[in-house]
Amino acid sequence: MKSCSAAAPCSTANLGPGYDVFGLALDALEDKVKVSRIYPGVGRITIKNSDQAIPSMVESNSAGLVVKKMMQDFEISDSTEIEITKGVPTGYGVGSSAASAAAAAMAFNALYDLKIDRNRLVEYAAEGEVASAGTKHYDNVSASLLGGFVICRIASDRLQFTRLEPPKDLVLVVVVPCLEVPKKKTEVARSVLPKMVPLKDVVHNISGAATIVAGFALKDVETITRGIDDDVIIESARKHLIPGYDSVKQNAISAGALAVTISGAGPSMIAFLKTNKNAKMVAAAMAKGFKETGVESRTFVCRASKGARLLAL
Ligand code: HSE
């Protein structure tokens, strides 16, 4: 039996106005996935999982869906065993399904020496998002695989993932509330979004998103955070899903955060800071915001991650 293993970090998506387009890899937590080749085999995929909350059926598991699609496309008829060690909590908006999917794509590519280019590898990893979101989206998986800040061009003629190196002084505070989240939470959080939006709101969000990109290009945290504040479409539609949203946000700003937004589809919240001077205070203030509504939480102070990596066996 031959095996390859990879680790992929958690991530935050959207960064306010960049819904489905922006992802940022975070060095707080990671998933590890080992893919083993059993030959001769009958094309069967089995999944071993460290977290019982994650489905082990191929069709409902993000790593399983990625491996299934790669086996189909490359006409691989061995049997495959996927062993997942979860570090990223599932269903909280920090790219848990994406981390497993990204690690699985990277490990499978190495196992069969497929030499898939990075754009295509992101596309394979995105297959896994169907398990939790009901549809493919690229923001979390691209960041988890490529690391840093990633802009996804999602036009169907040619997907493109552009990675920008985040400024060294960018510090993130992620607060994960201990809430019960619905099954397929991302699908639920997507269903509350408006299907149509006024042109002036689109212009507002484009302005914010462009400002974020400018901030990463200039390596200027203040410009990035100004842009994050400019979402008028997504957060207002989702914030009712997060008990304590207003207090968490207000408390973070009062404690020195430059911007605060929902991490991905939530319910985690993420604050953006320049240097980690106030980071612990911001974390405590955000946790207090959740606590005021009776919700315990876990806090992480982190920086941008370099993305997925192969692990020595
Ligand atoms: N862009 C996706 C969403 C991220 O907001 O639904 C899901 O983690």
Residues whose N, C-alpha, C, O or C-beta is under 5 A from the ligand:
A	BS01	HSE	A13 Y19 D20 G93 D139 T186 R190 G264 A265
